[in-house]
Amino acid sequence: MPDPDRDTVPDRDSGPRDRPALLAATPDAEAVSDWLRTLAALAGLLGLLLTLIAVELLVRL
């Protein structure tokens, strides 16, 4: 019969072994800069669109 305490108590040595896998899954700086550039371009387009809509609404008044 398995020990019930073993299932509920986490292994204390599992922390350091998990860190290399986490670091390996972290994207490099080049990939992050590409994503940030894409998000900045999308934010700029959204800002331009909202500005055009606001101008259109103000012109109609």
Secondary structure in CASP SS format (residue, H / E / C, confidence):
PFRMAT SS
TARGET T0000
AUTHOR 0000-0000-0000
METHOD secondary structure of the structure
MODEL  1
M C 1.00
P C 1.00
D C 1.00
P H 1.00
D H 1.00
R H 1.00
D H 1.00
T H 1.00
V C 1.00
P C 1.00
D C 1.00
R C 1.00
D C 1.00
S H 1.00
G H 1.00
P H 1.00
R H 1.00
D H 1.00
R H 1.00
P H 1.00
A H 1.00
L H 1.00
L H 1.00
A H 1.00
A H 1.00
T C 1.00
P C 1.00
D C 1.00
A H 1.00
E H 1.00
A H 1.00
V H 1.00
S H 1.00
D H 1.00
W H 1.00
L H 1.00
R H 1.00
T H 1.00
L H 1.00
A H 1.00
A H 1.00
L H 1.00
A H 1.00
G H 1.00
L H 1.00
L H 1.00
G H 1.00
L H 1.00
L H 1.00
L H 1.00
T H 1.00
L H 1.00
I H 1.00
A H 1.00
V H 1.00
E H 1.00
L H 1.00
L H 1.00
V H 1.00
R H 1.00
L C 1.00
END
